[in-house]
Amino acid sequence: SIIMVSPSSTEVDGIVSCIRFGPSYHCTSLLAIGTANRLSVKQCTLNESDLQGVQNLAEALQYDTLLDVPITTGLKKIRTLNWSPTSALGDNQSYIRIALIGNNHKLHLVTCDGNNINVNDLNIVHTHYVNDIMFHPLNETIL
């Protein structure tokens, strides 16, 4: 399983530029947060016993940092990010794969298998602003 880095609240280093919950059934509790030069993945949990006396549901949510990765490839700011449909958080095996693009217009791929974290600059450079990216659901191609 993914190694816990440190428990935290929703605090992150820097100004948040994009945020996205995990899209598939196997990672709906995961939240990816992009800042100027970091990617954080947090697990969001809600303990029903914490709901006693809470007026705002957001106060009862707890966030644990699973992954906090500095992006040092001249990114400047994460513009958009998206989860691979193969990402999953489980007891037996966990795997995170996130594609992101920053102000440098380069495509980056962050993968974590619970033990190893890899940040790859895929040397794909766009000449114009990129609004969003996604993985093809069948063949994992980044669109």
BADRENKE-666828 format. One record per residue (C-alpha): residue in one letter; x, y, z; residue number from 1. Coordinates in nm, 2 decimals. Each point is the difference from the previous one (the first is absolute). Layout:
<tigu "A",<X,Y,Z>,NUM>
...
//
This chain:
<tigu "S",<0.00,0.00,0.00>,1>
<tigu "I",<0.10,0.36,-0.03>,2>
<tigu "I",<0.23,0.13,0.28>,3>
<tigu "M",<-0.15,0.28,0.21>,4>
<tigu "V",<0.23,0.30,-0.01>,5>
<tigu "S",<-0.16,0.21,0.27>,6>
<tigu "P",<-0.35,0.06,0.13>,7>
<tigu "S",<-0.13,0.35,-0.07>,8>
<tigu "S",<-0.30,0.22,-0.05>,9>
<tigu "T",<-0.08,0.15,-0.34>,10>
<tigu "E",<0.31,0.22,0.02>,11>
<tigu "V",<0.24,-0.01,-0.29>,12>
<tigu "D",<0.33,0.18,-0.08>,13>
<tigu "G",<-0.08,0.28,-0.24>,14>
<tigu "I",<-0.30,0.13,-0.19>,15>
<tigu "V",<-0.23,-0.27,-0.14>,16>
<tigu "S",<-0.03,0.03,-0.37>,17>
<tigu "C",<-0.20,-0.32,-0.07>,18>
<tigu "I",<-0.17,-0.28,0.19>,19>
<tigu "R",<-0.17,-0.32,-0.10>,20>
<tigu "F",<-0.16,-0.30,0.18>,21>
<tigu "G",<0.09,-0.35,-0.12>,22>
<tigu "P",<-0.25,-0.10,-0.27>,23>
<tigu "S",<-0.04,-0.37,0.04>,24>
<tigu "Y",<-0.16,-0.22,0.26>,25>
<tigu "H",<0.34,-0.11,0.13>,26>
<tigu "C",<0.12,0.35,0.08>,27>
<tigu "T",<-0.30,0.23,0.07>,28>
<tigu "S",<0.14,0.10,0.34>,29>
<tigu "L",<0.32,0.13,-0.16>,30>
<tigu "L",<0.05,0.37,-0.07>,31>
<tigu "A",<0.29,0.13,-0.23>,32>
<tigu "I",<0.11,0.35,0.07>,33>
<tigu "G",<0.23,0.20,-0.23>,34>
<tigu "T",<0.19,0.31,0.10>,35>
<tigu "A",<0.28,0.20,-0.16>,36>
<tigu "N",<0.25,-0.29,0.03>,37>
<tigu "R",<-0.15,-0.28,0.20>,38>
<tigu "L",<-0.25,-0.28,-0.04>,39>
<tigu "S",<-0.17,-0.12,0.32>,40>
<tigu "V",<-0.24,-0.30,0.02>,41>
<tigu "K",<-0.21,-0.01,0.31>,42>
<tigu "Q",<-0.25,-0.26,0.12>,43>
<tigu "C",<-0.33,0.16,0.12>,44>
<tigu "T",<-0.19,-0.19,0.27>,45>
<tigu "L",<-0.32,0.08,0.19>,46>
<tigu "N",<-0.05,-0.16,0.34>,47>
<tigu "E",<-0.37,0.00,0.08>,48>
<tigu "S",<0.07,0.03,0.37>,49>
<tigu "D",<0.16,0.34,-0.07>,50>
<tigu "L",<-0.33,0.13,-0.13>,51>
<tigu "Q",<-0.14,0.05,0.35>,52>
<tigu "G",<-0.04,0.37,0.05>,53>
<tigu "V",<0.16,0.10,-0.34>,54>
<tigu "Q",<-0.18,0.27,-0.18>,55>
<tigu "N",<0.21,-0.01,-0.31>,56>
<tigu "L",<0.07,-0.34,-0.16>,57>
<tigu "A",<0.34,0.12,-0.12>,58>
<tigu "E",<0.11,0.03,0.37>,59>
<tigu "A",<-0.04,-0.38,0.04>,60>
<tigu "L",<0.21,-0.10,-0.30>,61>
<tigu "Q",<0.35,-0.12,0.07>,62>
<tigu "Y",<0.29,0.01,-0.25>,63>
<tigu "D",<0.31,-0.22,0.01>,64>
<tigu "T",<0.29,0.07,-0.23>,65>
<tigu "L",<0.08,-0.31,-0.21>,66>
<tigu "L",<0.24,0.16,-0.24>,67>
<tigu "D",<0.17,0.34,-0.01>,68>
<tigu "V",<0.23,0.04,-0.30>,69>
<tigu "P",<0.21,0.30,-0.10>,70>
<tigu "I",<-0.01,0.05,-0.38>,71>
<tigu "T",<0.35,0.14,-0.09>,72>
<tigu "T",<-0.01,-0.01,-0.38>,73>
<tigu "G",<-0.07,0.37,-0.06>,74>
<tigu "L",<-0.37,-0.04,0.04>,75>
<tigu "K",<-0.06,0.35,0.16>,76>
<tigu "K",<-0.37,-0.08,0.07>,77>
<tigu "I",<-0.22,-0.31,-0.04>,78>
<tigu "R",<-0.28,0.12,-0.24>,79>
<tigu "T",<-0.20,-0.32,-0.02>,80>
<tigu "L",<0.03,-0.36,0.11>,81>
<tigu "N",<-0.20,-0.32,-0.04>,82>
<tigu "W",<-0.01,-0.35,0.15>,83>
<tigu "S",<0.07,-0.32,-0.20>,84>
<tigu "P",<-0.30,-0.24,0.01>,85>
<tigu "T",<0.25,-0.27,0.13>,86>
<tigu "S",<0.06,0.20,0.32>,87>
<tigu "A",<-0.12,-0.20,0.30>,88>
<tigu "L",<0.04,0.01,0.38>,89>
<tigu "G",<-0.03,-0.34,0.16>,90>
<tigu "D",<0.12,-0.22,0.28>,91>
<tigu "N",<0.19,-0.24,-0.22>,92>
<tigu "Q",<0.13,0.23,-0.27>,93>
<tigu "S",<-0.01,0.38,-0.06>,94>
<tigu "Y",<0.10,0.18,-0.31>,95>
<tigu "I",<-0.03,0.37,-0.08>,96>
<tigu "R",<0.06,0.14,-0.35>,97>
<tigu "I",<-0.07,0.37,-0.07>,98>
<tigu "A",<0.08,0.21,-0.31>,99>
<tigu "L",<0.05,0.37,0.03>,100>
<tigu "I",<0.09,0.30,-0.21>,101>
<tigu "G",<0.14,0.33,0.13>,102>
<tigu "N",<0.08,0.35,-0.13>,103>
<tigu "N",<0.30,-0.15,-0.18>,104>
<tigu "H",<-0.25,-0.19,-0.23>,105>
<tigu "K",<0.18,-0.33,0.06>,106>
<tigu "L",<-0.18,-0.32,0.09>,107>
<tigu "H",<0.11,-0.17,0.32>,108>
<tigu "L",<-0.09,-0.34,0.13>,109>
<tigu "V",<0.01,-0.08,0.38>,110>
<tigu "T",<-0.03,-0.36,0.10>,111>
<tigu "C",<0.02,-0.17,0.34>,112>
<tigu "D",<-0.03,-0.37,0.07>,113>
<tigu "G",<0.01,0.04,0.38>,114>
<tigu "N",<0.38,-0.04,0.02>,115>
<tigu "N",<0.14,0.21,-0.29>,116>
<tigu "I",<-0.10,0.34,-0.12>,117>
<tigu "N",<0.09,0.10,-0.36>,118>
<tigu "V",<-0.04,0.34,-0.17>,119>
<tigu "N",<0.06,-0.02,-0.37>,120>
<tigu "D",<0.02,0.29,-0.24>,121>
<tigu "L",<-0.15,-0.15,-0.32>,122>
<tigu "N",<0.16,0.26,-0.23>,123>
<tigu "I",<-0.33,0.08,-0.15>,124>
<tigu "V",<-0.02,0.37,-0.03>,125>
<tigu "H",<-0.31,0.19,-0.10>,126>
<tigu "T",<0.03,0.35,-0.16>,127>
<tigu "H",<-0.33,0.12,0.13>,128>
<tigu "Y",<-0.19,0.01,0.33>,129>
<tigu "V",<-0.13,-0.34,0.11>,130>
<tigu "N",<-0.35,0.01,0.16>,131>
<tigu "D",<-0.01,-0.37,0.11>,132>
<tigu "I",<0.15,-0.34,-0.05>,133>
<tigu "M",<-0.15,-0.35,0.04>,134>
<tigu "F",<0.09,-0.36,-0.03>,135>
<tigu "H",<-0.18,-0.21,-0.26>,136>
<tigu "P",<-0.20,-0.25,0.21>,137>
<tigu "L",<0.08,-0.30,-0.20>,138>
<tigu "N",<0.37,0.03,-0.11>,139>
<tigu "E",<0.15,0.25,0.25>,140>
<tigu "T",<0.09,0.24,-0.28>,141>
<tigu "I",<0.03,0.36,0.13>,142>
<tigu "L",<-0.23,0.23,-0.20>,143>
//
